[in-house]
């Protein structure tokens, strides 16, 4: 029961923080939404800020692990990119404010991934990218430009969602449909 209640509180907080953009939700609001007593939040997490930090850290750990499992999987580079786009857009649909929060944290000095790990990932992508270019399935591009293109094409529509959604006069369902169409657009942009 203890673990279930703790998970319920974390999942509720994650939904409120990153799904609804309620970054300033109080412990009482989280407790009301989770249908638990507010003292349980303090019991398990000591404070709202600690709960927020735990939820964010777990979300980043999950993102990192999933991204690495996709990158190092035994499928073609194009399939890896396709799977990464699927995963990222699904997360962006479920938690539309996670990207926004991530960007604000990085701008405030939060370290997203350690440099050694990023060097390893970049080297791996470089090798795969060079194979694709030599096979003629991609136009010549540097690894850094490829990573910037991929990140921009996937993340920008998610991080700018509130502005685009209002400007395009779209409800959540319409914008989610637009995001789901991104995969094909991105793949066709990156690959021949």
C-alpha angles and dihedrals in degrees: 000000000000093000092045092052092047091050091046090054093047093047092047092049091047091051092048096044101040104016097046101021093239094146091159097049110146125232088251092054091048091047091049092050092047090043093232134120113272091232088067090064090054091044094053101031108017093221144013090251092054090049090049092050093048092049092048094046091049091048091051092046091051091048092049094048093047093047091050093047089053094045095049096040121120098250133100120286090249091053090049091053091045091051091047091052091049092050095045095047091047090053090046090053094048095039107025094170097051093087091049092051092046091054092049091050093050090048088054092054101267110152110231102189131356117258096239091055092047090050089054093048092046091050091050092050090046091056093047092044093052089052091052092048093048090048089053096240092117135035116246111279135152118252093245092051090048092051091047091050093048094046092046095047093049104033105036096068089048097046092044093044098118092053096042093044092052094042093049090043091233129152121221093270093052094046092047088053089051090051091049089056091055095081095069092042092051095045090049090049096050101037133047 
